């Protein structure tokens, strides 16, 4: 089985060069809302260096190499290393990544070297889904529900809700509101506002592949219409996973949680086309189904609002956020510009659309109508954040 770091494959090196680097074993004790406290315990081997190559052809080698480089520089914390030698499996912070083509004149083979800092294993760490429900102001006008649904992989075990990740005083075993089936896995959903604990933290244990499959992901289509290239030998992913907020897109922006997939085509100097599309996962048909969004072209909207800029503001395992700027390119308001803050969370079937705090004007009617089919009606932001917590911190 191929070794993976989060979602990215790490093929074995041509000449095995895995090595444990001698260092000081570190213990990190995290408290919600604060910096980690790091204590040196001993001079045991705590770090792992992995070296290998991507020899997948000029297109796919560069795609995966870029993904690995971006993951190393991303805001995502400790991620799982799994699928290879069992002795190496666990959670690691990527300390550094050196990724470059083998030959300066060609990009068909890339070498990579990862230096990892151990953060524990499934026996020492639990997944921690932090929540901080709040009602943003000015909010939105898509509805007035007050639920804050947060998602946990259905494959998770021992799900508990606590009031803190440092000596919690309240503990409950929450009951899911429902279970939803996505493209790559099922998700149990809990209402953070319905639990007896304020700002509950959901703790659980889960296989690393089951966690990664149902996380929220950003893709660069790189000009490819389909995510996978299908053949009689199987399928190969064509879209590039994006982990860097400043990623330069060469294709459309795709944000997906396996239940809802939103595609935004930004205009460029070479191609002025702009478009917003959305799809929902049909578990029964095992396929994506297009959402029928209203449009100016079919006469259902008085103004033609098109997305002209996507500014990614957060890429995390449980949530992806962005500010999307729209421009009216036809109609009475032609030339007007309006930006909205959007969030897609794990397990949600709709996008949270918020009026930015610094904006006093409401969302224009035609833009509101365009977004309404995919916009969440809840006025509560869950404030969800994924992380790890040491089991010793939450023991009874």
C-alpha positions in Angstrom: 0.0 0.0 0.0 1.4 3.4 -1.0 2.5 5.6 1.8 0.5 8.9 2.1 0.9 12.1 3.9 -2.7 13.3 4.3 -4.1 12.9 0.8 -0.8 13.0 -1.1 1.0 9.8 -2.2 4.6 9.2 -1.3 6.0 6.5 -3.5 8.9 4.5 -2.2 12.4 5.8 -3.2 14.3 4.0 -5.9 17.0 3.5 -3.3 15.5 3.3 0.2 16.7 6.3 2.1 14.2 6.6 4.9 16.0 7.7 8.0 15.2 8.7 11.6 16.9 11.9 12.5 18.3 12.2 16.0 16.6 15.0 17.9 15.0 15.9 21.1 11.6 14.3 21.7 9.0 16.9 22.2 5.7 17.0 24.1 3.2 19.5 22.9 0.3 20.3 25.1 -2.4 22.4 23.4 -5.0 24.4 25.0 -7.9 25.8 23.0 -7.3 29.4 21.9 -3.6 29.4 23.0 -0.2 28.6 21.7 1.2 25.2 22.3 3.4 24.5 25.3 6.5 22.5 24.3 8.5 20.5 26.8 11.7 18.6 26.0 11.5 15.1 27.3 14.6 13.3 26.1 17.1 12.9 23.3 15.3 10.1 21.5 14.7 10.0 17.8 11.6 12.2 17.2 11.9 13.3 13.6 11.5 11.4 10.3 13.1 12.2 6.9 11.6 10.6 3.8 13.1 10.9 0.3 11.5 9.7 -2.9 10.6 10.5 -6.5 7.5 11.2 -8.6 8.0 9.6 -12.0 4.4 9.9 -13.3 5.0 11.8 -16.5 5.4 15.6 -17.0 1.8 16.5 -16.1 1.0 14.3 -13.1 4.5 14.5 -11.6 4.3 18.3 -11.5 0.8 18.2 -10.1 1.6 15.9 -7.1 4.9 17.6 -6.5 3.2 21.0 -6.3 0.6 19.6 -3.9 3.3 18.3 -1.6 5.1 21.6 -1.6 1.9 23.5 -0.9 0.8 21.2 1.9 4.2 21.7 3.6 3.7 25.5 3.6 -0.1 25.4 4.5 -1.9 26.4 7.6 -3.1 22.8 8.1 -1.6 21.4 11.3 -0.4 17.9 12.0 -1.6 15.4 9.4 -1.5 11.6 9.2 1.2 9.6 7.6 -0.1 6.1 6.8 -0.2 3.2 4.4 3.5 2.3 4.4 5.7 0.9 7.1 3.6 0.5 10.2 6.4 1.8 12.4 6.2 5.2 10.8 2.5 5.7 10.9 1.2 8.5 13.0 0.6 12.3 13.0 3.3 14.6 11.8 4.0 18.3 11.3 5.8 18.9 8.0 8.9 20.8 9.1 10.3 21.3 5.6 9.9 20.0 2.1 12.4 20.2 -0.7 10.7 19.4 -4.0 12.3 20.0 -7.4 12.6 18.4 -10.9 15.5 16.0 -11.4 16.5 17.7 -14.6 16.4 21.4 -15.1 15.3 21.0 -18.7 12.5 18.5 -18.0 9.6 18.2 -15.5 8.7 14.5 -15.9 10.5 13.3 -12.8 10.5 15.2 -9.5 12.5 14.5 -6.3 11.1 15.2 -2.9 12.5 15.2 0.6 10.3 15.7 3.7 11.4 16.4 7.2 8.6 15.6 9.6 8.2 16.3 13.3 6.2 13.6 15.2 3.0 14.8 16.9 1.9 11.4 18.2 -0.2 8.4 17.0 -3.8 7.4 17.2 -3.0 5.8 20.5 -1.7 9.1 22.0 -3.9 11.6 20.1 -7.6 12.2 19.4 -9.1 14.2 16.6 -10.6 17.4 18.0 -13.3 19.3 16.2 -13.5 22.7 18.0 -16.7 24.8 17.6 -17.5 28.4 18.5 -21.0 29.1 17.4 -21.8 32.8 16.8 -24.1 35.0 14.8 -22.1 37.2 12.5 -23.2 40.8 11.9 -24.6 41.9 9.5 -25.1 38.3 8.5 -27.3 37.6 5.5 -30.9 37.5 4.3 -31.2 33.9 3.1 -33.1 32.6 6.2 -33.3 32.7 10.0 -32.4 29.1 11.1 -30.3 28.9 14.2 -28.7 25.5 13.8 -24.9 25.0 13.5 -24.3 21.6 11.9 -20.8 20.2 12.1 -19.6 17.0 10.5 -17.6 14.0 11.8 -16.7 11.0 9.7 -19.2 8.2 10.2 -16.3 5.9 10.5 -15.3 7.7 13.7 -15.3 5.8 17.1 -15.9 7.0 20.6 -17.3 10.4 19.7 -17.6 12.6 22.8 -18.3 16.2 23.4 -16.3 18.1 26.1 -16.1 21.7 27.2 -12.3 21.9 27.0 -9.2 20.1 25.8 -7.4 20.7 29.0 -9.0 18.8 32.0 -12.6 19.0 30.7 -15.3 19.2 33.4 -18.3 18.4 31.2 -18.6 15.3 29.0 -21.5 13.9 27.0 -22.0 11.4 24.3 -23.8 13.4 21.5 -26.4 11.9 19.2 -26.1 12.8 15.5 -28.8 14.9 14.0 -28.5 12.8 10.8 -26.0 11.0 8.5 -25.3 12.2 5.0 -23.6 10.3 2.2 -21.0 12.1 0.1 -18.9 11.2 -2.9 -16.1 9.6 -0.8 -17.7 8.7 2.5 -20.5 9.3 5.0 -20.6 12.1 7.6 -22.5 12.2 10.9 -23.8 15.7 11.6 -24.2 17.2 15.1 -25.8 20.5 16.0 -23.3 22.5 18.0 -26.1 24.8 19.3 -28.3 22.0 20.5 -25.7 20.4 22.8 -25.8 21.2 26.6 -22.1 22.3 26.4 -21.3 25.8 25.2 -18.7 25.8 22.4 -18.4 22.0 22.5 -15.3 20.2 21.3 -16.0 16.9 19.6 -13.4 14.3 20.3 -13.1 11.0 18.3 -10.8 8.4 16.8 -10.9 7.7 13.1 -8.8 5.9 10.4 -6.7 8.5 8.6 -8.1 7.8 5.1 -11.7 8.1 6.3 -10.9 11.5 7.8 -9.2 12.9 4.7 -11.9 11.6 2.3 -14.7 13.7 3.8 -12.7 16.8 4.5 -13.3 20.0 2.5 -11.0 20.4 -0.5 -10.0 23.0 -2.9 -9.0 22.1 -6.5 -7.4 23.8 -9.5 -9.0 22.2 -12.6 -6.0 23.2 -14.7 -8.3 23.5 -17.7 -9.6 19.9 -17.3 -13.4 19.5 -17.4 -13.5 16.3 -15.3 -11.8 15.6 -12.0 -10.8 12.0 -13.2 -9.6 10.6 -16.5 -11.4 7.3 -16.8 -10.0 4.3 -18.7 -10.2 0.6 -18.8 -7.2 0.5 -16.4 -8.9 2.7 -13.9 -9.0 6.4 -13.3 -6.4 9.1 -12.7 -7.1 12.4 -11.0 -6.6 15.4 -13.3 -7.4 18.3 -10.9 -4.7 19.6 -8.6 -5.4 19.8 -4.8 -4.8 23.3 -3.5 -3.4 24.0 0.0 -2.0 27.5 -0.4 -4.2 30.5 -0.2 -2.0 32.3 -2.7 -2.1 29.5 -5.2 -2.0 30.8 -8.8 -4.9 29.0 -10.6 -4.4 27.9 -14.2 -8.0 26.6 -14.4 -11.2 27.1 -12.4 -11.5 27.2 -8.7 -13.4 24.2 -7.2 -14.4 23.9 -3.5 -15.9 20.6 -2.5 -16.9 18.6 0.6 -18.2 15.6 -1.2 -21.8 16.8 -0.8 -21.7 20.1 -2.6 -19.2 21.2 -5.3 -18.9 24.8 -6.3 -17.0 25.8 -9.4 -15.9 29.4 -10.0 -14.3 30.4 -13.3 -12.5 33.7 -12.9 -12.0 35.9 -16.0 -8.4 36.4 -17.2 -6.7 38.6 -19.8 -6.6 35.5 -22.1 -10.2 34.5 -21.4 -12.8 36.9 -20.1 -15.3 34.1 -19.4 -16.7 34.1 -15.9 -19.1 31.6 -14.4 -20.5 30.2 -11.2 -21.7 26.6 -11.2 -22.7 24.2 -8.5 -23.4 20.4 -8.1 -24.8 18.2 -5.4 -23.8 14.6 -4.8 -26.6 12.1 -5.7 -25.8 9.0 -3.6 -28.4 6.9 -5.3 -27.0 7.6 -8.8 -23.4 7.7 -7.5 -22.8 10.9 -9.5 -22.9 14.7 -9.3 -26.0 16.5 -10.3 -26.0 20.2 -11.5 -27.8 22.7 -9.4 -30.2 24.8 -11.6 -29.0 28.3 -10.8 -31.1 31.3 -12.2 -29.4 33.3 -14.9 -29.7 36.6 -16.7 -29.5 34.8 -20.1 -32.7 32.8 -19.5 -34.5 35.9 -18.2 -34.9 34.8 -14.6 -32.6 37.6 -13.4 -32.7 41.3 -14.0 -28.9 41.7 -13.6 -26.1 39.6 -14.7 -23.8 39.1 -11.8 -20.6 37.2 -12.5 -17.7 36.2 -10.2 -14.6 38.2 -11.1 -12.2 37.3 -8.2 -11.8 34.6 -5.6 -9.7 35.4 -2.6 -9.1 32.2 -0.5 -8.9 33.2 3.2 -8.8 29.8 4.9 -8.1 26.3 3.8 -8.6 23.8 6.6 -9.7 20.2 7.0 -13.2 21.1 8.3 -13.7 24.4 6.6 -12.7 26.4 3.5 -13.5 30.1 3.4 -13.1 32.8 0.6 -14.2 36.2 -0.3 -15.8 36.2 -3.8 -16.2 39.5 -5.7 -19.0 39.7 -8.2 -19.5 42.3 -10.9 -22.8 43.2 -12.7 -21.9 43.0 -16.4 -25.4 43.6 -17.8 -28.6 45.2 -16.6 -29.4 48.5 -14.9 -26.6 48.0 -12.3 -23.9 47.2 -14.9 -20.5 48.1 -13.5 -21.5 47.6 -9.8 -19.2 45.4 -7.7 -20.2 43.5 -4.6 -18.2 41.0 -2.5 -19.5 38.3 -0.2 -17.7 36.0 2.3 -18.4 32.3 1.7 -17.6 29.2 3.7 -18.1 25.5 3.0 -17.8 23.1 5.9 -17.5 19.4 6.2 -20.9 17.7 6.1 -22.8 20.8 4.9 -25.1 20.7 1.9 -25.1 24.5 1.5 -22.6 27.3 1.4 -22.6 29.9 4.2 -22.8 33.3 2.5 -22.1 36.3 4.7 -22.1 40.0 4.2 -18.6 41.3 5.1 -18.4 43.1 8.4 -17.3 46.3 6.7 -20.2 46.4 4.2 -23.4 48.1 5.1 -25.4 47.6 1.9 -27.5 44.4 1.6 -26.7 41.8 -1.1 -28.2 43.1 -4.4 -31.5 41.3 -5.2 -30.3 39.6 -8.4 -27.1 38.4 -6.7 -29.1 37.1 -3.8 -31.3 35.2 -6.2 -28.3 33.7 -7.9 -26.8 32.4 -4.7 -30.1 31.4 -3.0 -30.2 27.8 -4.3 -26.9 27.0 -2.7 -26.9 29.3 0.3 -27.4 28.2 3.9 -30.4 29.5 5.7 -28.8 29.4 9.1 -27.7 32.7 10.7 -25.2 30.9 13.0 -21.6 30.4 12.1 -20.2 27.2 13.8 -16.6 28.5 14.0 -15.5 25.0 13.3 -11.8 24.1 13.4 -10.0 20.7 13.1 -7.0 19.7 15.3 -5.5 17.1 17.6 -5.6 16.7 21.4 -3.4 14.4 23.5 -5.5 11.7 25.1 -3.8 12.4 28.5 -5.3 15.9 28.4 -8.9 14.6 28.3 -8.8 11.5 30.4 -11.4 11.1 33.1 
